[in-house]
Amino acid sequence: MRIALFVTCLNDAFFPRVGIATVTLLERLGHTVTFPAGQSCCGQLHANTGHRAPARDLERHTEAAFAGHDVVVSPSGSCVAHLRAHTRLPVHELSELLVDVLRVTDVGARFPYRVTYHPTCHGLRMLRLGDRPLRLLAAVRDLELLPLPEPEQCCGFGGTFALKNAAVSGAMLADKCAHAVATGADYLAAADSSCLAHIGGGLARRPDAPRPVHYAEILAATGPGATG
């Protein structure tokens, strides 16, 4: 299958390994991945802060950049949710593409660590990813999947929510970090780099905490140290 990657501006600028992992994974499964060079921000940030006019411009730009592609994938639940609501692009979050379209759960990965998974709000409530990411992680060789207490509780990021409501956001983050540490996991995985950055900031203050990692990096891994 020929698949177009929407990497997202956040991953492109700050977490390029997530995009690289997505390409590595899909190519290992035998698919061709293209990267439309004209892609930019999808407009989610602008829409979330009430700036609908520039958001519409970016949505149209994204539609034009991916015109003619039958399948678009993105390793970001929040950006996929935005594009699905505001464009006609055939866009899938990574776990949707793997489980629903490619019909695969065992992607040939190996990750010999203890992992817990945080279901981010957009994936949980807007895309309704359900257990798709968990099924993919459960099929990874030598990975021990540990349940996260109160997994449906928001991490407190919410984009500009964390800036406008810092005290509430910080309290929610503290709860999420405490739950992550309680699992005894080596890594905390999620489907959104933005939430991972927020959680990672909290976990970095604790010496006993798991490391944040996008689940695409785990699925692309084939042994110890594969995530860097």
N, C-alpha and C positions, 0 to 999 in steps of 0.2 A: 504494500500500500504506500502511496505517496502522501506524506503528512506535512503540513505547514506548521511551524513552531511560532507561537506568539509567546515570546520569552518574558514579557512585561518589563516596564521601565525600571522597577525596583531590582529585579533579578539582574538585568543588564548592567546596572550601575554598581550594585553592591554585592550581589550574590551570583556571579556568573557561573559558579560551579553547578548551580541548580539547572541552568539551561544546558550546560555541557552534559550533566548526568542524564537529562531527559533525552538528548540526542544519542548518547552512548547506549542507553537502554533500548530505544526503539530500533536503532541500527543493529544491535545484537540480535533483536527479534526478526531481522530480515527486511525492515522497512526503510524506505528512502525519506529522509527528513530535509525539507527546504526551509530557508529562512528569508522571507520577504524583507528586503533591506529598507523598505519605506515605512515599516512599522514604528510606532511611537507609543506614547501614553494612550490608554483606552478612554480616558476621561473620567474614570471612577472618582478620583480625588476631587475634581471640580464639581461633579454631580453631588457628592456627599456633603459638600460645603455650600450648596445652593447656587453654584454658578452654571446654570443650565446651558447658556449660549456657548461658552467655550467647550463645555462637555459635549454638546452636539457636534461641534466642529471636529473634535478628536474622535468621536464615534464614527463620523462619516469618513474621516481620514483612515481609520482602521479598517473599515469596510472596503475602501478602495485598495488599500495595501494588500488585502487578502482576497480580492475579487478573483474568481475562477478556481479557487481551491475547494475541493470537495470535503476535506477533513482538516480542521485546525485544532491543535492541542496546546494547552497552557498548563504549566505547573503552578497555578494560582487559582484557588477557589474563588476568591473575591473578584478578581478580574474576569474570570469566566462568568460569574453571576451577573456582573455589570454588562458584559457584551451580550449575553443571552437575553437580557431584559431590554436592551436598547439598540441592538442590531439584528440583522438576519444571518449572521455568520454561522456556519455549522461548527461551532466551537465546543470542545470537550475539555473538562478537567482531566488530568492524566489518568486517574483511576477509572473514570468513566470510559475513556478510550480503551484502556487495557481490558477491563472486565466486560464491558457491554458491546464494544465494537470489535476488538481483536479476539475476544473470548479466551483470555489467558489470565491465569492467576499466578502460576509458577513461571517466573521470568528468568530463571537460571541464576539467581543471585545467591551470594553467600555473605553473611555478616555475623560473625561469631561474638555477638554482644547481647546484653540485656537491653531491651527497648520498650519504652512506653509511648503511647500515641495520644496526642491531643487533637480532637476533632474541632477545627476552627469554625467560627460561627457561620460564615458564608457557606462553607461546605456542608455543615450540619443542617442549617435551617433554610437556606435558599436553594442550594443544589441538591440537598437530600442525598448526599453520597452514601449514607448508611454505613454498612460494614465493608464497602469495597476496599478502602485502604487497608483495613485490618486483614482482610482475606489475602491481599497481596503480601503484606508483611508476614503473615502466618506461614506463607509458603516459602519464605527465604530460609535457605539451609543454615543451620546452626544458630539461628536467631531465637532468643527467648523473649516472647512477647508478654509483657507485664501489664495488668490492668491499671489504668489511671483513676484514682478516686474522683468522684464527681466530674466525669469527663465533659459533660455538657455545659459546665460553668465557663463563661467567657473569661479570657485571660486579662481583659481590661484594656486592650489596645484600641480597637475600633477606629483606627485612623486618627482624625483630629480629636476624637473623644478623649484620648490620652493627654492631649494638650489642654483642652478646655475644662476637663474634669480630672485634674491630676491626682487629687487626693483619693477619689473613688477608684480611679484607674490603678493607683498604687496599691490600694487595699485588695482589689481583685487579683492583681499580679502576685501579691504576697501569698494569697490562698493557692493560686495555681502553682507557684514554686514549691510551696510546702507539700502539696499533693504529689508533685513530680519527684521530690526528694524522698518522700515516703515509699515510693515504689522500689527504691534501690536500683533503678535502671542506670545503665551507662549512658544511654542516649534518650532524649525526648524528641520524637518525630512529629511532624505536622505537615499540612499541605500548603501552607502560606508562609512565605519568607517574612512578611511583615509581622505576623504574630510571633514567629520564631525569634525575630530580632528583639521584640518586646520581652518575651519570656527569657530569652538569653541574657538580656541585661540584668534581670533579677537573679537568674541562676548564677551569673558570674560573681555575685557577692557571697556565694556559699561554696566552700571548698568540697563539700560532699555531694554536689549537685550533678545531675546528668548534663551532657553536652547537647545543645540544640542541633538538629539536623533535619533537612527536608527529606521526606520519605523517598523522593526520586533518587537521592544520593545513595540510599540504602539499596534500592532496587537495581541501581547501576553497579553496585559493588560486587566484587567476586572474591573478596578475601579481606583479612585484617588490614587496616590502614587505608582502605580504598577511599574513605571520605576525607583524607588529609589530616 
